[in-house]
Amino acid sequence: MPKIISTREHLILYLASRLPYKYLVKALYDGEVENLGSFKSDEDPEFMGWVIRIRTIIGKVDFYAFVHVVNSTHYKLHVLDQAPVWKYWVGDKCENELYRGDHPDRYFKLREQELNNG
């Protein structure tokens, strides 16, 4: 496991080594994994990281993991109980593809929709 998460593969390896439930680790390899890109908190601008959707192969249940970037070599994992709030997506403000997520055009539209409806 590299010290710095700089690729999608590094992100998956980090999750596999830190997720607290075996069924989520299994879903990383057998289910669907989508990097939703970078999200930031309104309350704390330093609170930023990736949200990853993990869909189990059995039951097609979605789980979300938030990898908080504390600094360039230190991360914290949070398993979320709900989908992210799209108005906090900031992937389009980053040059790094990992921060943009797997489908940045779709995420941009989801954020715009939420901002216009909220």
C-alpha positions, 0 to 999 in steps of 0.5 A: 500500500503506497503512502500517497493515494494517487491512483484509483488502484491506490484508493481501492487498496486503501479501502480494502485494508481499512474497511471494517466489514468483510462484505464491503471488502468482498464487494470491492472486488466482486461488486461495483465500485465508483469513485464519485470524486472529491467532496468538501464540507461547508463548515470546515474547508479543510475537510475534503476527500473522496466518496466511493460508492460500493455496490454489493453483488448480492442484493445490489445494496449501495454503501458509501465510503468517505476517505478524508484527506488529512494531509498528503500522506494521512487519511481517515476512513468513514463509512457513510450511512447515506449518499453524499450531498451533491452540492458539496462535490468539488471534483471540477475544481481539481486537475487530478483525475482521481479527485474528478471521479469516474464520471465528472460530467454526470456529477457536475449535473447532479451538483447543478441540479441540487444547487438549483433546487435547493 
